[in-house]
Amino acid sequence: MIKLEFYRKNIESNKNKNFILSNIEYNSKKDGPLNKYCYIIKDNISMKDTVTTAGSLFLKDYVSPYDATVVKLLNDAGAIPLAKSNMDEFGMGGTGLYSGFGYVTNAYDENCISGGSSSGSAIATALYCCDFALGTDTGDSIRKPASFNAVIGYKPSYGLISRFGVIPYSPSLDHVGLFSRKFKILFDVMNVIAKKDEKDYSSQDANIDFTFKNIDLSKIKFVVLNEMYEGISDEIKELFEKTISLLPSKLSKVDFGKELIEIIPSIYKIISYSEAVSCYQSFSGMTFGEKEKGNSFEEIARKTRSEYLGTEIKRRFTIGTYCTSFENYEQMFLKSKKIRTLINNRIEKILNENHFLISLSSSTTAPKINDVKSGKYNDIYADNILQIANFSGYPSITIPMGKINGMPIGINVTSRLNTDDYLLSFAKLFSKLIKENNNV
């Protein structure tokens, strides 16, 4: 298979970017709808008899005893897994700088971040090392890396892709999704993996036909949130306005509510960090993973966690523990869930009156690594908007929009729950317009 060897050579020639954790020697002979595709697996997704680290030294030698449902469906359909991709440890980081195995740098400038946590999968797609890559998205973990690296990043509706066999971060926010350079691949793959799975309590049978719908763009209503414009540069605003003007559709601009937009990062952190603490109670060093010596369970757990978990994980676990303590549970965690409901009600109302929400996929192009590490870069309103789709479970996709000073930036589209086939179809048509006019 010529393409298989091409991808494997590309992986080898780009090892310096640290986006691959381990190669997979797997040559499929299965005849199926995906037997012409090669793919890469984010390393928090299990594949039988392969090491699955989730980007953590805690699991550096952990070998999965079973396939994640999504991997089994892909392999049974003939797709060929090539490698496991690097990631922020347990999906926590958002930059590609928090893996236990080193930084993942940007495909266009190694001095810039790649975005995270699905950094390795985004880079693999951008560097032509696969036809598609699996990622996970808890807040923007597929869509922002896609923006920084000029690829398509798609987060499906919640529950469309099974999370069985996927090491979690925050179960109520986690979505398995895809990177690719071609929409046809996304349609083909989703027709295989969007299946009800009895092993995943959140899995749904939406019965979506992932075939392209030739939408009449002149009849589409789309909306932009006014808050998105606050704080972005004139260059990015100009590119965004030029891009949305390409659509022969009815455009409306509405206020989401400044107070709700401002509080999104805090709500996201309280909910996700709290759920993460619950998910990782079993990471004690006793059952699996690395193990330090000690005279009691508590001593072994403390030493093992201290030695093998990264500083960002420890920080988030500390905050999550504080938010779910007896004294703070009702005022912090429970109140955050109520505010999440308010945010969901607001976006539901907006999308009941419009077909698609369009926004920037990031407030800037990829920032410099040094700026991120020194605290000079912080997310603003435009970045907060992406997390709304995780709160609500709505499908959301990033497509390349253009470049600013040689660095890519994407545009994001979100739609109502389980309208993924129409979202992909609209994004494909929109992407064609952008390529014809923005020189993408």
C-alpha positions in Angstrom: 0.0 0.0 0.0 1.8 3.1 -1.3 -0.1 5.6 0.9 0.7 3.5 4.1 4.4 3.7 3.4 4.2 7.4 2.6 2.6 8.1 5.9 5.0 6.0 7.9 7.9 7.8 6.2 6.4 11.2 7.1 6.0 10.1 10.7 9.7 9.1 10.9 10.9 12.3 9.2 9.0 14.5 11.6 10.0 12.8 14.9 11.6 16.1 16.1 8.2 17.6 16.6 7.4 15.0 19.3 3.9 14.4 18.2 4.1 10.6 18.1 4.5 8.5 21.2 4.6 5.0 19.7 4.2 3.4 16.3 1.7 0.7 15.7 2.7 -2.2 13.5 -0.7 -3.1 12.0 -1.4 -4.2 8.5 -5.1 -4.6 7.9 -6.3 -7.2 5.4 -9.9 -6.5 6.1 -12.2 -5.6 3.3 -14.4 -2.7 4.5 -15.6 0.8 3.8 -12.5 2.4 5.4 -9.8 0.1 4.1 -8.3 2.9 2.0 -7.7 5.1 5.1 -4.9 5.3 7.6 -5.4 6.9 11.0 -3.7 8.0 14.2 -5.0 7.5 17.7 -4.8 10.1 20.5 -3.1 8.3 23.3 -5.9 8.4 25.8 -7.8 6.0 23.5 -7.2 2.3 24.1 -6.0 -0.2 21.5 -5.5 -3.8 22.5 -1.9 -4.8 23.2 -0.5 -1.3 22.7 0.8 1.1 25.3 -1.7 3.8 26.2 -0.1 6.5 28.3 -2.7 9.4 28.1 0.5 11.6 27.9 1.4 10.7 31.5 4.5 9.1 33.0 2.1 7.4 35.4 1.0 5.1 32.6 4.2 5.0 30.6 4.3 1.2 30.5 0.5 0.5 30.6 -0.6 -1.9 27.9 -4.3 -1.8 27.0 -6.0 -5.2 27.4 -8.9 -4.3 25.1 -9.9 -2.0 22.2 -11.9 1.2 22.7 -15.2 0.8 20.9 -14.2 3.5 18.4 -10.9 1.7 17.6 -12.7 -1.6 17.2 -15.3 -0.1 14.8 -12.5 1.5 12.7 -10.3 -1.6 12.5 -13.3 -3.8 11.7 -14.1 -1.5 8.8 -10.6 -1.9 7.4 -8.9 1.3 8.6 -5.2 1.0 9.5 -3.9 2.5 12.8 -0.4 3.9 12.4 0.6 5.4 15.7 -0.4 6.8 19.1 -0.2 10.6 19.3 1.2 12.8 22.1 -1.2 14.9 24.2 -1.5 17.1 27.3 -1.5 14.8 30.3 -4.9 13.2 30.7 -6.3 15.9 28.4 -5.5 18.7 30.9 -3.5 21.6 29.6 -4.9 23.1 26.5 -1.5 24.0 24.9 0.4 20.8 23.9 3.0 21.8 26.6 1.8 19.5 29.4 2.7 16.0 28.2 4.9 13.9 30.4 6.9 13.2 27.2 7.7 16.7 26.1 6.3 19.6 24.2 4.3 19.2 20.9 5.2 22.2 18.7 3.2 23.9 16.0 3.3 22.5 12.4 4.1 26.0 11.0 6.5 27.4 13.7 8.2 25.3 16.3 8.5 28.3 18.6 4.6 28.4 18.9 2.2 26.1 20.7 0.2 23.5 18.8 -2.8 23.8 21.0 -4.2 21.0 23.1 -5.0 18.6 24.5 -5.2 16.8 21.1 -1.9 18.4 20.0 -0.3 15.3 18.5 -3.3 14.3 16.4 -3.6 17.8 15.0 0.1 17.9 14.0 -0.1 14.5 12.5 -3.0 15.6 10.3 -1.3 18.9 9.3 2.0 17.1 8.4 0.3 14.6 6.1 1.0 11.6 8.4 -2.5 10.1 8.2 -5.9 10.5 6.5 -7.6 11.3 9.8 -6.8 11.3 13.5 -8.8 10.6 16.6 -8.9 13.3 19.3 -11.0 14.2 22.3 -12.5 17.6 23.0 -13.5 18.7 26.5 -13.5 22.5 26.1 -11.8 23.2 22.7 -9.3 20.4 22.6 -9.9 19.5 19.0 -11.1 22.7 17.5 -8.4 25.1 18.8 -5.4 22.9 17.7 -7.2 22.6 14.3 -7.3 26.4 14.1 -3.6 26.7 15.0 -2.5 24.1 12.4 -4.8 24.7 9.5 -6.8 21.4 9.5 -10.4 20.5 10.0 -11.3 19.7 13.6 -14.7 18.2 14.3 -16.4 17.6 17.7 -19.6 15.6 17.1 -22.8 15.8 19.2 -22.4 14.4 22.7 -22.7 10.6 22.7 -22.5 10.0 19.0 -19.1 8.4 19.3 -18.7 5.9 22.2 -16.3 6.8 25.0 -15.8 3.2 26.1 -12.1 2.6 26.3 -11.3 6.3 26.4 -9.4 7.5 29.5 -11.6 10.4 30.7 -11.0 13.9 31.8 -14.5 15.2 32.5 -17.2 12.8 31.5 -20.1 15.3 31.1 -17.9 17.4 28.8 -15.8 14.9 27.0 -16.4 14.2 23.3 -14.4 11.9 20.9 -13.9 13.6 17.6 -11.8 13.8 14.4 -9.2 15.7 12.5 -8.8 15.5 8.8 -8.0 17.5 5.7 -11.0 16.3 3.7 -14.7 16.4 4.4 -15.3 13.1 2.5 -13.2 11.3 5.0 -15.2 12.7 7.9 -18.5 11.6 6.3 -17.1 8.1 5.6 -15.7 7.7 9.1 -18.7 9.0 10.9 -21.0 6.5 9.1 -18.9 3.8 10.7 -18.3 5.1 14.2 -21.5 6.9 15.1 -23.1 3.8 16.6 -25.0 3.1 19.8 -22.7 1.3 22.3 -24.2 -0.5 25.3 -20.8 -0.2 27.1 -21.1 3.6 27.2 -24.0 4.9 29.4 -23.9 8.2 27.5 -24.0 6.7 24.0 -27.0 7.5 21.9 -28.6 6.1 18.8 -29.2 9.3 16.7 -29.6 7.4 13.4 -27.9 10.1 11.4 -27.2 9.5 7.7 -23.7 11.0 7.2 -24.0 11.8 3.5 -23.5 15.3 2.0 -26.6 17.5 1.8 -26.4 20.1 -0.9 -27.8 23.0 1.3 -29.1 26.1 -0.3 -26.9 28.7 1.5 -29.2 31.6 0.6 -31.8 30.1 2.9 -29.6 29.6 5.9 -29.7 31.8 8.9 -26.6 32.1 10.9 -25.7 34.1 14.0 -22.5 35.8 15.4 -22.2 36.7 19.1 -21.3 40.4 19.6 -19.1 39.5 22.6 -16.7 37.6 20.2 -15.3 40.9 18.9 -14.1 42.2 22.2 -10.3 42.1 22.5 -9.5 40.6 19.1 -7.0 42.4 16.7 -8.1 44.5 13.8 -6.4 42.1 11.4 -8.3 39.1 12.7 -11.6 41.0 12.8 -11.1 42.1 9.2 -10.4 38.5 8.1 -13.4 37.2 10.0 -15.8 39.9 8.6 -14.5 39.2 5.1 -15.1 35.5 5.5 -18.6 35.6 6.8 -19.5 38.1 4.1 -18.9 35.3 1.6 -22.1 33.6 2.7 -25.3 34.5 0.7 -27.2 34.0 3.9 -29.2 36.0 6.5 -26.8 37.2 9.2 -27.8 38.3 12.6 -25.6 39.5 15.5 -26.9 39.1 19.0 -25.7 39.6 22.6 -25.2 36.3 24.4 -24.8 38.1 27.7 -21.5 39.5 28.9 -21.9 38.1 32.4 -22.5 34.6 31.1 -19.6 34.8 28.6 -17.2 36.1 31.3 -18.1 33.3 33.7 -17.6 30.4 31.3 -13.9 29.7 32.1 -14.7 29.5 35.8 -17.7 27.2 35.3 -15.6 25.0 33.0 -12.8 24.7 35.5 -15.0 24.0 38.5 -17.0 21.3 36.7 -14.1 19.7 34.7 -11.5 19.7 37.6 -14.1 18.3 40.0 -15.1 15.5 37.6 -11.4 14.8 36.9 -10.7 14.2 40.7 -13.5 11.7 40.8 -12.3 9.9 37.6 -8.7 9.5 38.9 -9.4 8.3 42.5 -8.2 4.8 41.4 -4.8 6.1 40.2 -3.1 4.9 43.4 -0.2 2.8 42.1 -1.8 -0.3 43.5 -3.9 -1.6 40.6 -2.1 -0.4 37.4 0.5 2.1 36.3 3.7 2.9 38.0 4.3 2.1 41.7 6.6 3.5 44.4 7.5 1.6 47.5 5.7 2.3 50.8 4.5 0.8 54.1 0.8 1.5 53.6 -1.7 2.2 50.8 -1.7 5.9 51.6 2.1 6.1 51.5 2.3 4.2 48.2 -0.4 6.4 46.6 1.1 9.6 47.8 4.6 8.8 46.6 3.4 7.4 43.3 1.2 10.4 42.5 4.0 12.8 43.6 6.6 11.2 41.4 4.6 10.4 38.2 1.9 13.1 37.9 2.7 16.4 36.3 2.4 19.8 38.1 -0.7 20.9 36.0 -2.6 17.7 37.0 -1.8 18.2 40.6 -3.0 21.8 40.4 -6.3 20.8 38.8 -6.8 18.0 41.2 -6.2 20.4 44.2 -8.8 22.8 42.8 -11.3 20.0 42.0 -10.9 18.6 45.6 -11.5 22.1 47.1 -14.6 22.6 44.9 -16.2 19.3 45.9 -15.3 19.4 49.6 -18.2 19.3 52.1 -17.9 23.0 52.8 -17.8 24.1 49.1 -19.8 21.5 47.2 -23.1 23.4 47.2 -21.8 26.9 46.7 -19.2 26.0 44.0 -19.8 22.7 42.2 -23.6 22.6 42.4 -24.0 26.3 41.6 -21.7 25.9 38.6 -24.0 23.2 37.2 -26.9 25.6 37.6 -25.1 28.3 35.7 -24.2 25.8 33.1 -27.9 25.2 32.6 -28.4 29.0 32.2 -25.7 29.0 29.5 -27.3 26.0 27.8 -30.7 27.6 27.8 -29.3 30.7 26.2 -27.5 28.9 23.4 -30.6 26.7 22.8 -32.8 29.8 22.3 -30.3 31.4 19.9 -30.0 28.2 17.8 -33.7 27.6 17.8 -33.9 31.0 15.9 -30.8 30.3 13.6 -29.3 27.3 11.9 -25.6 27.9 12.8 -23.5 29.9 15.2 -20.3 31.1 13.6 -17.3 32.3 15.6 -13.6 32.5 15.6 -11.9 29.2 16.5 -9.3 31.1 18.5 -8.8 34.7 19.4 -5.3 34.8 17.9 -3.0 32.7 15.8 -0.8 30.2 17.8 1.0 32.2 20.6 4.7 31.7 21.3 5.6 29.0 23.7 7.6 31.5 25.9 4.5 33.8 26.1 2.3 30.9 27.3 4.8 29.7 29.8 5.4 33.2 31.2 1.7 34.0 31.5 1.6 36.7 28.8 -1.1 34.9 26.8 -4.6 34.4 28.1 -7.9 33.3 26.5 -10.5 36.0 26.0 -14.2 36.1 25.0 -13.7 34.6 21.6 -12.0 31.6 23.1 -14.7 31.1 25.8 -17.4 30.7 23.1 -16.0 27.3 22.0 -16.7 25.8 25.4 -20.4 26.5 25.1 -20.6 23.5 22.7 -19.2 21.2 25.4 -21.6 22.5 28.0 -24.5 21.8 25.7 -23.2 18.8 23.8 -23.8 20.5 20.5 -21.8 19.6 17.4 -19.0 22.0 16.5 -16.4 22.2 13.8 -13.3 24.3 13.0 -12.2 24.9 9.4 -9.2 26.9 8.1 -10.1 30.5 7.5 -6.8 32.0 6.4 -3.4 33.3 7.7 -2.2 36.3 9.7 1.5 37.0 9.3 2.0 33.5 7.9 0.3 31.7 10.7 -3.1 29.9 10.3 -6.4 30.7 12.1 -9.7 28.9 11.8 -13.4 29.7 11.9 -15.8 27.7 13.9 -19.4 26.6 13.2 -21.8 25.1 15.8 -25.3 23.8 15.3 -28.2 22.2 17.1 -27.9 18.7 18.8 -27.7 15.8 16.3 -27.7 18.0 13.2 -24.2 16.8 12.5 -24.8 15.8 8.9 -26.1 19.3 8.1 -23.2 20.8 10.1 -20.6 18.9 8.0 -22.4 19.7 4.8 -22.6 23.4 5.6 -18.9 23.4 6.7 -17.9 21.8 3.4 -19.7 24.4 1.3 -18.4 27.2 3.5 -14.9 25.8 3.3 -15.1 25.8 -0.5 -16.1 29.5 -0.5 -13.2 30.3 1.8 -10.7 28.4 -0.4 -11.9 30.3 -3.5 -11.7 33.7 -1.9 -9.2 33.6 1.0 -6.4 31.7 -0.7 -6.4 29.0 2.0 
